[in-house]
Amino acid sequence: MKTSAGSRILAVASKRVFRRGMGSTACLWLPVAACATPAGKTGWIFAHRPIAQGPASALPSRTAIIMSFRFAFAADDEDTAVDPSIPNETVSAPVPVPVLAPAKLLEFDDHFKARQLDVIAEVVETTLPVFRRSLADVKLHVARGDADDDLDPAERDAQNIVFDQTDLIGGVYEGGLKTWECSIDLVNYLSTWESEDIKSKRVFEIGCGSALPGVFCLAGGAHVDFQDYNEHVLRLVTLPNALLNTISRPLREDVAANNTFDKELSFRDIDTISARFWSGDWGLLASHFEHVVPSQKYDIVLTSETIYAAESHRKLYNLIYRTLSRTGKALVAAKDVYFGCSGSLFDFLQLVQKEGHFRATSVFVVPDTVRREIVMLEWIDPIEPVASTFRSLAVN
């Protein structure tokens, strides 16, 4: 396959780096991602990088070799043929185990707060409107910032994600740059609540991404802690959306007929909103909250589209267990099934039933082609146990 910039990709069974000519240009082929072949074996996505024949200034910038790829493993496909120079014994490789992102509370230094950011934003059509930075604007920011050296170090982590146009890389990127349907469902459900049910409450949104439910609560006067696996998602999407729905809300006349608008954001305004931002793995974060005092727990815990991987159900459950106050409510918004993924709402609720801590009630249903639902979890026993009898859950 060939992109407009002249880049190629190769999907093969070997992880070995190799050199190959492409026309008059020598190239180095590098493994960039693991994948599964139709036969159930491990495959590797390769991308070529031209080997410069001249000075370093002649090397293309990253924006000049933006890649696209397809999964094609047919032996007769010229673009995906295995280089015959690779010995047969190199055709398999173990899938690398990603290093889990450490759990941390983000702190924004003066350099970051001094930044001004012009964004293209849009109105999300919900019962009560919320605003988000457009995904196209995020991609433009990343591409332009790469050339101008104007990206925060954490934001540079988003480059491969944006350029590869992937929705999910397990343990690396969990889809937070995009807005998913169930987060909109959750906003629509929360809009049916009385204002006093949200105002001044402590809210925690797990796996927030674009964070529409959380920013809806923030705009309603709640204190909100946002959590996403990826720090760059929080910086590029969550934080701008928090500002767009509070201190930098657009005026009606700012919004064009296509529901978009331009806005200049000042990150100095971070200190004026009642929000904090957490990044990292749920299991590690649950350990952080293990001994938190009851007064620091949350009245409302929100999560949407986070149960698509069965292997993450226990971590999600444990984090809700650690953080929800005994009189609080957790809202889990999800599709009944996730095609191509291991998780389902039924499986998660089976775990809830097995553990026996929460009562689960369906409070909102969208009978679409793939049914969507919001389930409320409440403690069966509202009495907070003393520390010595507090049950310890396995994090992994």
N, C-alpha and C positions, 0 to 999 in steps of 0.2 A: 504494500500500500504506500502511496506517496502523497504527502501533504503539499499545499501550495508553496510552502517554504522549502520544499525539496527533501524533507525528512522522511524516513521510512521507519517502520516498526517490524518486528519479527516475533512471532509467537512460536516457540520451540520447546523441546523437552529438556534442554540443557541450560544450566546456569553459567556456563563457562563464557568468559569474556573472549572475544576473538576479533581479529582484524580482517577486513575484507574491502576490496576495491568496489567502488560504485561509479562506473563511468571512468572519468579521469581523476576522481577524488578518492583518496584513501580514507577509510572510515574505521572507527572503533565502535564495535557493537557492545552495549552494556545492558545487563539485566536490570529492569526498573520495577518489576512487580511479579509476584507469583500468581498463578491462576490454576484452575482445574481443567484438564482436558476432557473431551467427551468420553474417553475411556476410563476416566476416574483417576488418572495419574497427574502428577505435578507438572505443570507447564510454566514457562517463563516468558514474560513480555520483554522483548529487547527493543532498544532504540539506538539508532546510529548517531554518532557524533563525528563530524568531519575532522580529520587530523590536519591541522594547519600546515601549509607548505611555505607560508611566509611569516611575517612578524606577528606578534601576539595581537596587535590591533586588527589583524585580518580575521580573527576568530569571530564567528557570529555570536551575538548576544543571545541569552536564553529566549528572549521574545522572538528571535528569528527562527527558532527551531521548535515551535509549538507543535506537539504531536497529537495525533488521533490514532485510535487502534481498533481492531476488531479481533474477535476470537476465531482464528482460521487455522486448522491443524491438518488440512488435507495435504497429502504428500505431493500432489501434482500442482499445488498452488505455487507459482514462481516466487511470489513475495514472501511466502512463509516456509520455504524449503530450508532444511537444516544445512548449514555449511558442511560440505563433505570433508573438510579438513579436520573436523572435530572427531576425535576417537570415540568409538561406541561406548566406552566405559564412562563417558561423561554425560550420558543422556538422562540421568536422574539426579535430583538434589533434594535434600530435605527442605521443607518450607520453614523459613526463619520465624522464630517466635518474637513478636514485637515486644519491645520494652514498654511496660505500662507507663503512661504519663503520670507523674507524681501529682498528688493532690495538694493544691495550694490556693491560698487567697491572694488574688492579684493586687499588687500595689502599683500605682501609676506615678512615675517620677515626674519631676518638673519639666523635663525635656518633652515627655509625652503630652503633658497637660498644656504645653505651650503651642501645640499643633492646632491649626485651623483646617477643617476638612470640608470641601464642597462636595455634596452628595446629590445624586439623583434618587429621589424617593418616590414612593407610590402609596396610594390609599388601598388598604385591603378591605374588600367588601364583606364586612361582618355586620351583625345587628347594630352594634355601635362601632363606628369606624376606628381602626387602628392604622398606624403608619409604619412602613418598613423601608429600609434601604434596598434598592433593587439589586438583584443578583448581577445584572449586567454592569452596574456601576462598580460592584465589588471586583469583578473580573478586570474592568478597565483600570481600577486603582492598582491592582496587583501588577498588571502588565506595564503600566506607566511608571509605577514606583520602582520596578526592576531596572528600568532604563535611567531613572533619575536618582537612584540610590536613596529613595525617600520612604522606605518601608521600615517599620519597627522590626527587630529581629524575629519576634514571634510571628509577625505577619508574613515573613518570608517563607514560613512553613506552608503557607497556603498556595504557593506558586505551583507546585507539582499537582496539587488537587485541582486547582482551577484550570491549568493547562491540559490535564488529562481528562477533564470533564467526567469525573467519576462521582457516583452517589455514595459509595461506601467502600472503605478499606478497613476490614476488621482490625481493631486494636491500633489503628493509625488515624483514620478519619471516619466519623460517624454521621455524616450527612448534614452537619449543622448549618452549612451556608444556605441551604434551601428551606423554604417554608412548606410544611407537609399538611395534608388536609385535616388531620385530627387536631392540630393546634388551632386551626380556625374554628373547628367544632367546639373546642374548649372555651374560646373567647365568646362564642355565641351562647354557650351554657352559662358562663359567668355573668354575662350581661342580664340574665334573668334574676340574679341575686339582688337583694337590697343593698344600697350603698354602704350601710353600716356593717354589713357582713364582710366587707373588704377593707374599708377605711381603718387605718391604724393596726391592721393585722400584720403578723409576721408571715411572709410567704417565701417558699423555697421552690424554684422551678428546676427540676432535674432533667438534664439532657436538653437544655433550652434551645440551642440553635438561634433562630431568629427571634425567639422568645416572645411571641405575640401574647400568649396568656399572661406571662409575667409582667410585660409592659402595660397590659390592660389594668392589672392590679396596681402597678406603680402609679399610673395616671389616676387611679381611684383613691390614692392616699395611703396605700400599704407600704410597708418596708419590705423590699424584695431582695432576696439573694438568688442570683442566677448561676447555674452550673452547666458547663459543657465540657466534654472530654478535651476539646482542643482550645488552647489559649487564643490562637489566631481567629477562631470563630467569635470568641467573646469580643476581641478588639475590632474586628472588621464588620461585624453584624450586630451582635447583642448590644454593645455599648451605644453605637449610633442609633439603634432603634429605641433604646431607653431615653436618649435625649430627644429624639423626634416625637415622642409621645408625652413629653413633659415640658422641659424648659424651651425646647425648640419646635413646638407644635406649629404647623403651618396655619395661616389664615385661609379662610374660604377662597378668597380671591387669588391666593398663591397657586391653587390647584388647577391644572389645565383640564381640558375636556376629556383627555385620556387617563385622568386620575393620577398624573405624575406631577412632581414639582421639584424645584431645585432648592437646596437649603445649605447654608453655611453653618457648620457645627464647630463650637469651641469646646475643646476638651477640658478647659478650665471649669466648665459647668458640671463636671463629674462630682465635684464636692457639694453641689447644691441639690443633688437627687439622693433619695434615701434607698441606696442600692449598694450591694457588694457583688463581686464576681469571683467565682470559684472555677478552677480548671482541674482536670485530672480524672483518674480512674475511680469508678464508684466504690470498688472494694477498699481502696486506700482511703477514700474520703469517709466511708463508713467507720473505719478504724479511728479516724480523727474525731468523729462525733460520739465515740463509744461512751465517754464519761461526761458529756455535756450536761449541764444542769437543766432541770425542767423548764426554768424561765427562759432559757435560750433556745428552746425548741420552737417549732413552727406551727402556727394555727392552720395554715393551708399549705399542702404540698401538691405541686402540679407536675405532671409528666405526660408527654404525648409522643406517640410513635417511637417508643423506646423498648418495646417488648418483642421486636422482630427477631432477635437472636436468643434462642433458648438458653444458651450458656451464660447469658447475662441476667437471667431472671433472678437468681439468688442474690446477686450483688444489688440489683435494684430493690428487691424486697428488703434486704438488710438495711439499705440506706433509708428507705421509708420508715422502717422500724426504729432506727436510731434517731431520726429527726422530727417525727410527727409528735406534737404534744398530745397528751391524753384526751383532751377535749377537741382535738383538731380533726380535719378532714383531708384525706388524700384523694386526688382526682387523677385517674389513669385513663387517658384517651388513646384508643388503639383501634386498628382494624381487626376483624375476627381472624383473618389469615394474612400471611405475608408470603406470596408466591416466590419461590426460590430461596426463602430464608427458613430457619429452623423454628422460629418462635410463633406463637399464636396467643390470642387473648385467653382461650380456653386453658392452655397449658399454664399461663401465669396464674389464673384464678384457681387452678388445681393446687398450685403451690400455696396460695393464700389460705385455701381451705385446709390443707395439710398442716400448716403451721398453727392455725387456730387463734391467731392474735386479733384478726380484723374481721369485721362484718362487711361483706361486699354487696353493694346495691347498684343496680343499673339505673342511671339517672338521665341518660340522653342517648338516643339511637338515631342513626342515619341509615335507612334501609336502601343503600346504594347497591350497585353491582357487587362490590365488596362491602359488606356491612361494616359500619363504624359505630363505635359505642364508647360511652364514658361511664366508668365504674367508680363509685365512691367507696373508699375504705375508711372505716371508723373502728376505733378500739372496742373490742368486746368488753374488756375490763378497763373502765376509765381511771382506776386508781393506779397512780405511779408507784411501782415497787421501790423499796429502799435499795440503796446502791449494792448492798451485800447480796441481794437476791435478784439483781438485774440480770436477765438472761443474756449470756454471751452467744452470739451467732457466728458461725463460720463465715469469714469474709469471702473466701474463694468458692 
